[in-house]
Amino acid sequence: MTSTLLKEDEVSASICRESVEAALHSTLKPLRILHVGPFWDGSTSLWRREALQALGHEIVPLDITPCEASGPRLVRSLRHRLSWGPGIGKLNRQLLQLVEDSPPEVVLVDKGLFIRPRTLQRVRALSKALLVNYNNDDPFGHCRIGWRLFLRAIPLYDLHFVLREQNLAEYRAHGARRVERLQWAYHPRIHAPQNVSVEDRARLGAEVGFIGDYELDRACCMHYLAEHGIRVRVWGPRWNRCQWRHPNLLLENRPVWAAEYAKAICSFDIVLGFLRKLNRDTSTSRSIEIPACGGFLLAERTSEHQQLFAETKEAEFFSSKEELLNKVRFYLQNPEARKRIASAGRERCLSSGYSYQDRLNASLTPIYEELLNGRID
């Protein structure tokens, strides 16, 4: 009896939440959003901007790419590490000028490593804009470089969106007013099945592939595959640090972006999904992008991966290098099973709302709630 009542309460609460969300979305007009982020083709910031525009919102972009990319390599490195140097002052002045010239309803900052706390305080003094931060990185993980300004600014935002469960409590402990969780997404314009020619396959592909930065545990697993006769191709930066060399391990040591990234995914028979341990990941952007491209995903096993995709049906997972090798061998020898799982994985992305537009549409509910709570008349 008690169990039945609990289930009825849960259903009622779910219906209530859905009703509130529907009411919020139907009664509030599209938003004028000042979006601060790097908007080069291949950046997730650009894809979020495009998704918000597709949802009908007016976007005023402030591209931080010139600030990030200007100057020699040493200057760029110091600017990233210290959040200080040429271009940062100009970027903050540009933000304030845009707010002053045409006050937005929402200021959405992607990551915000170069946005000074006093700039956010000035934005609040100049306008009634809701201050929102979206951070797909982990400021409390093992890599603490470059977070100086951001950590000081956490309490100044009205709302934070994060991608890791553990960040929710960490942000609150650091003074965040409100923290909500989003998950990784794909962009239909980029992450879709590609026509792969023989030339594409030779240029980009292999039996097994990985796309991402160098990390020691990733290198160890792929060298293990190479030693056991599996040809592996790796795209991404900093692979010159890899201590292992093998004829079956092809390290390209450069990134692939956007259209070339999708083409590379579709040029592999099996695409590996390693987690970034420095960020305490339980899933990554590749976890969604690979199946969305129609690629066969073989990723590290986590509860989050298993929630996103049904194991053996929509993706495959491993927990050791021995299991990885066994599954690689099996699926290389069973292409029909591989293709069936890849197709089901893409369908899961489409049917479960894993796109940026779907994810961001859901994120508008807490934004509207904050606006209704008095940030805007």
Residue pairs with C-beta under 8 A, 6 or more apart in sequence:
20 365
21 365
24 364
24 365
24 368
24 369
24 372
25 361
25 364
25 365
25 368
28 368
28 371
28 372
30 55
30 56
30 57
30 58
31 57
31 58
31 105
31 106
31 364
31 367
32 57
32 58
32 60
32 102
32 104
32 105
32 106
33 52
33 57
33 58
33 59
33 60
33 104
33 105
33 106
33 107
33 108
34 60
34 62
34 95
34 98
34 99
34 104
34 106
34 107
34 108
34 129
35 45
35 48
35 49
35 52
35 59
35 60
35 61
35 62
35 108
35 110
36 62
36 64
36 95
36 107
36 108
36 109
36 110
36 112
36 115
37 43
37 45
37 46
37 48
37 49
37 61
37 62
37 63
37 64
37 108
37 109
37 110
37 111
38 45
38 46
38 63
38 64
38 65
38 68
38 110
39 45
39 46
39 49
39 61
39 63
39 65
40 46
40 65
41 257
41 258
42 257
42 258
42 261
44 110
44 136
44 285
45 110
47 185
47 187
47 189
47 190
47 356
48 110
48 134
48 356
48 360
49 59
49 61
50 187
50 189
50 356
51 187
51 355
51 356
51 357
51 359
51 360
52 59
52 360
53 59
54 357
55 357
55 360
55 361
55 364
60 98
60 102
60 104
62 91
62 94
62 95
62 98
64 91
64 114
66 87
67 79
67 87
67 88
67 90
67 91
67 114
68 76
68 79
68 80
68 114
69 76
70 76
70 86
70 87
71 79
71 85
71 86
71 87
75 85
75 86
78 84
78 85
79 85
79 86
79 87
79 88
79 114
80 113
80 145
80 146
81 145
81 146
82 146
82 148
83 113
83 114
83 146
83 147
83 148
83 149
83 150
87 114
88 114
88 116
91 114
91 115
92 114
92 115
92 116
92 119
95 107
95 115
95 119
95 123
96 119
96 122
96 123
96 126
98 104
99 107
99 123
99 126
99 127
99 129
100 126
103 126
103 127
103 128
103 129
104 127
104 129
105 128
105 129
105 130
105 371
105 376
106 129
106 130
106 132
106 367
106 371
107 123
107 129
107 130
107 131
107 132
108 132
108 133
108 134
109 115
109 131
109 132
109 133
109 134
109 157
110 133
110 134
110 135
110 136
111 133
111 134
111 135
111 136
111 137
111 150
112 133
112 135
112 149
112 150
112 153
113 146
113 147
113 149
113 150
114 149
115 149
115 150
115 153
116 149
116 153
117 149
117 152
117 153
117 156
120 131
120 153
120 156
120 157
121 156
123 129
123 131
124 131
124 156
128 375
128 376
128 377
129 375
130 158
130 159
130 367
130 370
130 371
130 375
130 376
131 156
131 157
131 158
131 159
132 157
132 158
132 159
132 160
132 161
132 367
133 153
133 154
133 157
133 159
133 160
133 161
134 160
134 161
134 182
135 150
135 160
135 161
135 162
135 163
136 163
136 184
136 285
137 279
138 164
138 167
138 278
138 279
138 280
138 281
139 147
139 150
139 151
139 167
140 166
140 167
140 170
141 278
141 279
141 280
142 277
142 278
142 279
142 280
143 278
143 279
151 174
154 160
154 171
154 174
154 175
154 176
155 174
155 175
155 176
155 177
157 176
157 177
158 177
158 178
158 370
158 375
159 177
159 178
159 179
159 180
159 366
159 367
159 370
160 171
160 176
160 178
160 179
160 180
161 179
161 180
161 181
161 182
161 363
162 168
162 171
162 179
162 180
162 181
162 182
163 181
163 182
163 183
163 184
164 181
164 279
164 280
164 281
164 282
165 181
165 282
166 280
167 179
167 181
168 179
168 181
171 179
172 179
178 366
178 370
180 363
180 366
182 359
182 360
182 362
182 363
183 283
183 288
183 308
183 354
183 359
184 283
184 284
184 285
184 287
184 288
184 289
184 354
185 285
185 288
185 354
185 355
185 356
185 358
185 359
185 360
186 288
186 289
186 292
186 349
186 354
186 355
186 356
187 355
187 356
188 292
188 355
188 357
190 258
190 259
190 261
190 262
190 289
191 262
191 288
191 289
191 292
191 293
192 262
192 292
192 293
192 294
193 266
193 293
193 294
193 346
194 200
194 262
194 263
194 265
194 266
194 293
196 205
196 263
196 266
196 267
200 263
200 267
201 267
203 267
204 233
204 235
204 256
204 260
204 263
204 264
204 267
205 233
205 264
205 267
205 268
205 269
206 231
206 232
206 233
206 250
206 267
206 268
206 269
207 230
207 231
207 232
207 268
207 269
207 270
207 328
207 332
208 225
208 230
208 231
208 232
208 233
208 268
208 269
208 270
208 271
208 272
208 328
208 332
209 232
209 233
209 234
209 235
209 264
209 265
209 267
209 268
209 270
209 271
209 272
210 218
210 222
210 232
210 233
210 234
210 235
210 236
210 271
210 272
210 274
211 234
211 235
211 236
211 255
211 256
211 261
211 264
211 265
211 271
211 286
212 218
212 235
212 236
212 274
212 276
212 284
212 286
213 236
213 237
213 238
213 276
214 236
214 237
214 238
214 239
214 240
214 241
214 242
215 274
215 276
215 277
215 278
217 274
217 277
218 274
219 239
219 242
219 243
219 244
220 244
220 321
221 272
221 274
221 321
221 324
222 232
222 234
222 249
222 272
223 242
223 244
223 246
223 249
224 321
224 324
224 325
225 232
225 248
225 321
225 324
225 325
225 328
226 232
226 246
226 247
226 248
226 249
227 246
227 248
228 325
229 248
230 248
230 325
230 328
230 329
230 332
231 248
231 250
232 248
232 249
232 250
233 250
233 252
233 268
234 249
234 250
234 251
234 252
235 252
235 254
235 255
235 256
235 264
236 252
236 253
236 254
236 255
237 253
237 254
237 255
238 253
239 251
239 252
239 253
240 251
240 253
242 251
256 263
256 264
261 289
262 289
262 293
265 271
265 289
265 290
265 293
265 295
266 293
266 294
266 295
268 295
268 296
269 296
269 331
269 332
269 335
269 338
270 296
270 298
270 328
270 331
270 332
270 338
271 286
271 290
271 295
271 296
271 297
271 298
272 298
272 299
272 324
273 284
273 286
273 287
273 290
273 297
273 298
273 299
273 300
273 305
274 299
274 300
275 281
275 282
275 283
275 284
275 299
275 300
275 302
276 284
282 302
282 303
282 304
282 305
283 302
283 304
283 305
283 308
286 299
287 297
287 299
287 305
287 308
288 308
288 349
288 354
290 296
290 297
290 345
291 297
291 309
291 314
291 315
291 342
291 345
291 346
291 348
291 349
292 346
292 349
292 354
292 355
293 346
294 342
294 343
294 345
294 346
295 342
295 345
296 315
296 316
296 331
296 338
296 339
296 341
296 342
296 345
297 309
297 315
297 316
297 342
297 345
298 315
298 316
298 317
298 318
298 324
298 327
298 328
298 331
299 305
299 315
299 316
299 317
299 318
300 317
300 318
300 319
301 311
301 317
301 318
301 319
302 317
305 315
305 317
306 317
308 315
308 348
308 354
309 315
309 345
309 348
310 344
310 348
311 317
312 341
313 341
313 344
314 341
314 344
314 345
314 347
314 348
315 341
315 345
316 327
316 331
316 341
318 324
318 327
331 337
331 338
332 338
348 354
349 355
353 359
353 362
